[in-house]
Amino acid sequence: MTQTSSLAARARVLVSAAELQSMLAAGVAPLLLDVRWQLTGPREAGRAAYRAGHLPGARFIDLETVLTGPAAQPALGRHPLPDAQRLAAGLAAAGVDARQPLLVYDEPGSFAAGRAWWVLRDAGLDVRVLDGGITAWQAAGGALEAGDHEPPALEPVALSLGHLAQVDADGLAAFDGTVIDVRAPQRFRGEVEPIDPRAGHIPGAVNRPVSGFFAADGTLPDPDALSELLDLPADTPVAVYCGSGVSATQVIIAAATLGVEATLYPPSWSGWSSDPGRPAELGA
């Protein structure tokens, strides 16, 4: 990929803090969605962080209730994808018109913005990610506002899903390409498993820890660094999974900025490991 096409691919996915400041000054900014969330923190941590300070005019979207469906079937994982009705209702309840351009943000290490980007793109919506999230915004001198911002609820906009590539467990078992596991190396090797039913990884997967896919300032690394991190054979299909389908989207975003469409396995290890009929591999 040439430098020009790489920059164009990145611009289709990411907006920098400086670019957002220019958009706001010109009155052409997309609607901002604050999706901060913590896997192991208190249930209300994201909302509390939003109340303490968020980008001006941003709406809060809860990952657990809007961007995730009911966890009723273990094989679908801890964070199954929402159906179209749940997603549309959640956006409308937050006063979000799904027909307008959207910009999602979180904070480095959360990965909720990646999940939001994937879910909203899968519904065909116009959405990008604020590169570096609220941390980059503040570093660029951006102001925050405190308190709740609760606009009137809207009528839900009918949504249709299936605009992005995903695969189920059977499809992943037969996947003819590179399968990337983005969890920490010790979980990939099966040395520890703090959350899910079994330790290990999907046979044949390679480990590309998601911790490498954001720089010290929270922004996405440059294209050369991402290419080295992904280390993908040319013209090979790519599927990505994590623990429950959230952090994998950060690596899918990274691939997208390089013009590579990666497939998500939404149940991820939480779904795979819950089925005793699915094999688990240990070690590197």
WOBELTA-V412735 format. One record per helix or strand of 2 or more residues. SS is the DSSP state (2 for helix, 1 for strand). FROM is the first residue (numbers start at 1). TO is the last residue. If there is no record, write none. Layout:
# WOBELTA-V412735
SS&FROM&TO + SS&FROM&TO
This chain:
# WOBELTA-V412735
2&3&11 + 1&14&15 + 2&17&26 + 1&31&34 + 2&45&52 + 1&54&55 + 1&59&60 + 2&74&76 + 2&84&93 + 1&102&105 + 2&112&122 + 1&127&130 + 2&133&139 + 1&144&145 + 2&169&173 + 1&178&181 + 2&185&188 + 1&206&207 + 2&210&213 + 2&223&230 + 1&238&241 + 2&248&257 + 1&263&264 + 2&268&272
